[in-house]
Amino acid sequence: MRILMPLPDNDFDVTEVAVPWRLITDAGHHVVFATEQAGVVPQADPRLLSGVLFGRLGAEPEPKRFYRELTESPEFHATRSWSELDVTQFDGLILPGGHAPGMRQYLGSTSLQRQVARFWSLNRPVGAICHGVLVLARTQDATTNASVLAARNTTCLPKYMERSAYFITAWRLGRYYRTYPAYVEDEVQAALTDPKTQFRQGPREPGKRGTATDHTHAFTVTDGNYLSARWPGDAYLFGERFLELLNAPR
């Protein structure tokens, strides 16, 4: 199967891209990367590779290894233009996150949102993690003009996580952890018809991550063909759940 993964030119999250890519390709599927302009070789947020603050808050060693493998893969160097894709040629769509300034190119792209709306209408598997859920919250359904998430159950980056990361690092990094003035959770909830029943924050366990072999602290939400997750700590479970959607009867 062919899975589409759009990315900005810079600043995407290392773990939220590299872990699903590794799991999906290990399962025998092919990931196609798309950037705003074809041929761009995208770059992850460098702070997540070196450590955000005093060598901490970055990606874990295994996702960083996966990222190095990803950057050496042919598909990562053969990006397509997201506005020129025929989305009907893909079996699934993954929308990863990231919080650094370069993410705005991807999170705010109306041409990408139009493509996402076309893919959403096909009722094929869609996965979004962390800030990637914002792309769906901002994507309008062609018939209702509401967000495609309006009637769906979802999670995203919880406000308490975004706020805590900002307060811990603002003295040194300014608004590095605040991609937009509004919190991700607030914007996603505003796109829902009934946020009190549709939004799932997940367990409040700051800093505890799921791993390849232990999903105790990971959290995802599945609603039909739609899968969502909160942050890099959910990436392994997110990848596994996405594979289950791909393999489910259509």
N, C-alpha and C positions, 0 to 999 in steps of 0.2 A: 504494500500500500504506500501511497505518497502522502506525506504530511507537510503542510505548509506552516512555516514559522517566520513571520515578519519580524524585522529587527530595525532599530535605529542605527545610524552610522556609528554612534558611540554611546557608552555608558549603560548598556543593559546589564542585568544581574548575571554574574558568572554561573551560579548554581541553578537558577531557574531556566537557563538555556542548556547548560552542559549536561545536567543530570537527565532531563527528559530525552535529549538527543541521544545520549549513551544507551538508555534503556530501550528506546524505540528502534535504534539501529541494531542493537544486539538481538532484538526480536525479529529482525529480518526486514524491517520496513525502511523506507527512504525519506529523509527529511530534506525539503527544499527551502532554502533561506531566501527571503525577499527583503530588499532595502528600497529606499525611495527611488534611487537610481540604480540601474543594473550594473553589476561589476564591482560595486563597492565591497571591500572586505571589512566587515564591521569589527569594532573593538569593544570589549567589555569595559566596565567601570574599573580603571586601574587600581583604585583604592581597595576594591574587594579582593584584588590579587596580592597586594602588599600589606594590607591591614589598614583599616580606616583611621584608627587612633591608637598610637603606641603599639602598632602591630596587631591590634585586636579588632573585633567586629567584622572581619572579612570572611571570605569563603573558607570552608574547611579543606583539608589537604586533598581528599578524594575528588570533590568537584573541581578543584584547581587542576588536578591531573586530567580529568575528563576534558576540561577546557583546552589544555595544551593539545590533547589528541584532536579535539574539534578543529583547532586552528590549522592543523596539518591535513585535514580531510579535504578532498576535492570539492565537495558540495559547499563548503564554507567559502571557497574562492570562486564560486560560480553563481553569485546571487542574481536574482531576477528583480525586475522593477515591480513593486507591488501594484502599481496602477495598471500595468499591462498584462497581468496574469489572467488566465481563464480559470476561475476558481472551481469550475465544474470538473476539472481534471485532478482534483485532490480529494482524498478520502477523509482527511481530518485537518483541523486547524488548531494550533497552539499559540497563545498570546502570552509571552513571558513578561516579567516586570523588570523593575529597576527604578531608582529614585533620583539619580544624579541629573543635572540639567540637560544632557544630551537626549534624555528620554522624551522630551517634549516634542521632538521631531516626529516621533512615532505615536505617542499618546494623543497628540492633537491633530493628526493628519485626517482631513475630511476625505481624501481620495482612498486612504486605507479603510476608513469607516464604510465607504460605499462598497468596497470589496468584501468586507466582513459581513455587511448586510446581505450581499448576494450569497455568500457561503452559508450564512445562518438559515436562509430560506430553503436550503437543500436538506435540512434536518440531518446533517452528518455530525460526527463528534467534534465538539468545540471545547477546548480547555483553556482556562485563563488563570493566572496566578499573580497574586500581589497587585502591583499597579496595572498589570495586563487587563484586569477586570474593568478598569476605566475605559478601555477601548470599546468594550461592549456597552457599558453604561452610556457612552456618548454616541453609539450607533443607533440610528433610527430605523424602526420597522417601516417598510415602504407603504404599507396599507394603513397603519394606525398613527404614524408619526411619533409614536412613543418609543422609548428605548426598547431594544430587543430583550432586555432583561426585565421589563416591566412586570411580567407575570411569573418570573422564575425565582426559585430559591438560590441563594448565593452567599459566598463569603468573599472577602478581599483582605487587604492589609488592614488590621484593626487599628482604630484610632489610638488606642493606648500604646501600641508598638511604635507607630509613627511619631507620636508625641514624645515618648521616652527617648527614642534615638535622637530626636532633635535637641531635647534639653541636655542630654549627656554630651553632645558634640558641638553645640552652637558656639561655645566660647572660642573654639578653635576653627571650626569649619563653616560657621555662619548657617545659611539655610540649605546646606547640602542635603539634609534629610527631608526638606519640605519642597517637593517638586512644584506644588501649586499652593496658593493661599488657603484653599479648602483642603481639608483632610480627605484622603481617598475614601474612607468609610462614609463620610458625610455625602460625597457626591454619588457614590454607588447607592446608598439608601434613598437618596432623592429620586433616583431613576426607577425605584420599585413602587408598585401599586400599594402594597401594604408592608412596609419595611419591618414592622414589629413582628410579623409572622414569617416573612420571607428571608430576612437577613440572619445569618448564622455567624456569630463572632468566634466560636470555638473555645476550647479550654484556655483559661488565662494562666499560662505557664511561661513567663518571659524567659527567653534564652534557651529553652529546651527544644532540641531539634530531633526530628526523625532521622533515621539512617537507612542504609540499604537493607539492614537485617532487623531493625527495630522501629516499628511505626507507632510506638506507645504515645509519643508526644506530637505526632503529625495529625493533621486535620484537613479533610476535604469535604466538599458538598457536591453530590451528584443529583441533577434534576433532569431526567430524560437523557438527551444527548449532550447535556451541558455539564461540565466539571469545573469547579473552582477551588482554589487554595489560597492560603493567606500570605506565605512568605517563604524564603529559601528552606526553612526547616521542614516544610511540607513536600519538598520537591521529589523525594523518592516515592512517597505514597502517591503523589500526583501523577508521576510517570506510570506507575503500575495501574492506577485506576483508568488512565487514558488508554492504555493497552486493552483493558477490559472493555471499554466502550468501542474500540476498533473491532474487537472480536465478537461483540454482541450481534445477534441477528438484527438486520435492518427491517 
